[in-house]
Amino acid sequence: MQTGLTDWTELDKIGAFYPFQGLEWLLVAAALCFWIWWHYRCIIDENKEMNEAADYYRRHGIANCLTEDGKPRRPAAKK
C-alpha cells in the first residue's frame, strides 16, 4: 500500500496520515453492532442459566438447596 508521499518537507499540510482514513464511520458502526450483539447474547445466556437454576430449585425444593442466609447448602462430607 503506497501513501502517495514523495516529499516530507510540508507535513503540516498533509492532514490525516493513516490507512483506511474516511472509514471511521464503518468501524464505529461495526463496533456498535458488536456491542449490541454482545449484550443480546449475554442476556440470552444468563436467562438460560437462571431458568436452569429455577428448574433445579423447583425439583429439589429451595429449602434443600439453600441455607437460611441464602448460601448454597453443601452435602455433608462422607468419612
C-alpha positions as CSV (number, residue, x, y, z in Angstrom):
1,M,0.0,0.0,0.0
2,Q,1.5,3.3,-1.0
3,T,0.9,6.7,0.7
4,G,1.5,8.8,-2.4
5,L,4.0,11.0,-0.5
6,T,7.2,11.9,-2.3
7,D,8.3,14.8,-0.1
8,W,8.5,15.1,3.7
9,T,9.0,18.8,3.9
10,E,5.4,20.1,4.4
11,L,3.9,17.6,6.9
12,D,1.6,20.2,8.5
13,K,-0.4,20.4,5.2
14,I,-0.8,16.6,4.7
15,G,-3.6,16.1,7.2
16,A,-4.6,12.6,8.3
17,F,-1.8,10.0,7.6
18,Y,-3.0,6.5,8.4
19,P,-4.6,3.6,6.5
20,F,-8.3,3.5,5.8
21,Q,-8.9,7.2,6.6
22,G,-12.5,8.1,5.9
23,L,-13.8,4.7,7.1
24,E,-14.1,5.6,10.7
25,W,-17.9,5.6,10.5
26,L,-17.8,2.0,9.3
27,L,-15.6,1.0,12.2
28,V,-17.9,2.8,14.7
29,A,-20.9,1.1,13.1
30,A,-19.2,-2.3,13.3
31,A,-18.3,-1.7,17.0
32,L,-21.9,-0.6,17.7
33,C,-23.3,-3.8,16.1
34,F,-20.9,-6.0,18.0
35,W,-21.8,-4.2,21.3
36,I,-25.5,-4.7,20.7
37,W,-24.9,-8.4,19.8
38,W,-22.7,-8.9,22.8
39,H,-25.4,-7.6,25.2
40,Y,-28.1,-9.6,23.4
41,R,-26.0,-12.8,23.7
42,C,-25.3,-12.2,27.4
43,I,-29.0,-11.7,28.2
44,I,-29.9,-14.9,26.3
45,D,-27.1,-16.9,28.1
46,E,-28.0,-15.5,31.6
47,N,-31.7,-16.2,31.1
48,K,-30.9,-19.8,30.2
49,E,-28.7,-20.2,33.2
50,M,-31.3,-18.6,35.5
51,N,-34.1,-20.8,34.1
52,E,-32.0,-23.9,34.7
53,A,-31.3,-22.9,38.3
54,A,-35.0,-22.1,38.9
55,D,-36.0,-25.6,37.5
56,Y,-33.4,-27.2,39.7
57,Y,-34.8,-25.4,42.8
58,R,-38.4,-26.3,41.9
59,R,-37.4,-30.0,41.5
60,H,-35.4,-30.3,44.7
61,G,-37.0,-27.7,46.9
62,I,-35.3,-24.4,47.8
63,A,-35.1,-25.4,51.4
64,N,-32.9,-28.4,50.4
65,C,-30.7,-26.2,48.2
66,L,-30.1,-23.0,50.2
67,T,-29.4,-22.3,53.8
68,E,-31.2,-19.6,55.8
69,D,-28.7,-16.9,54.8
70,G,-29.0,-17.7,51.1
71,K,-25.7,-19.6,50.7
72,P,-25.7,-22.9,48.8
73,R,-26.2,-25.9,51.0
74,R,-23.3,-28.3,50.8
75,P,-23.8,-32.0,51.3
76,A,-22.0,-33.4,54.4
77,A,-18.6,-34.9,53.6
78,K,-18.5,-38.7,53.8
79,K,-16.0,-40.2,56.1
